[in-house]
Amino acid sequence: RIQVLPSSRHVAVRVDGLVVAESSRPTFLYETGLPRRTYFSKLDVRMDLLTPTATTTRCPYKGKASYWTLTTPDEVHPDWVWSYPAPSRESMQVAGLVAFFDERVDVIVDGVQQARLVTPFS
């Protein structure tokens, strides 16, 4: 089961000390058995740091995801970022939005750094 909720919380994503996404209008996606994911408009993401890859995955609820490698001045992070360009009907609210593996990045919500998640994606 999926629940998609727009939010007015301020969320930033930092990797290697660099803010790579920041928004006061993120979209939160809640999915049974998985951590909450934060999706960002591409306008709120440093797309200049992302390179598309050939990696794709399929979710029975969301559809086919496409991935990007995130490159900072310090390191290359393969397939750390994804998007659903044409998601299933129940997930249309995340169409074209961008998400990060929260397990691998620093997430700051309303000025408070969140604890790193520990999941199979860590």
C-alpha positions, 0 to 999 in steps of 0.5 A: 500500500502506498500513500503520497502526501505533499508537505510544507516541511523544509527538507535538504539532502547533503552528500559529502558536505554538499547540499544536493537537494533542498525544498520547502515543498517535498512530497513524502511517499509512505509504502508498507514495509519501507521507510518514508521516501522524500521526493523532490521536484527536479527544480530543487535538485542539483541535476548538474551533479547527476548522470543518468545510468542504464539501471532500472528497477520495477515496483509492483506499486510504482512501476519502472524506476530510472536511476542516476549516479551522483557525482560530488567533488569528493566521490562518485555515488552510482545509482543513489538517485531515482525517479519514476518517469511514468509511474502506475496510476496510484503513484502519479503524484511522484511522476518525474520527481527525484528521490535519494537513498536516505540510508546513504545521504544526510537528510535535514528536516526543518533544520534537524539532521535525521538519523541515518536509516538502516535497511537492506539499501544501506 
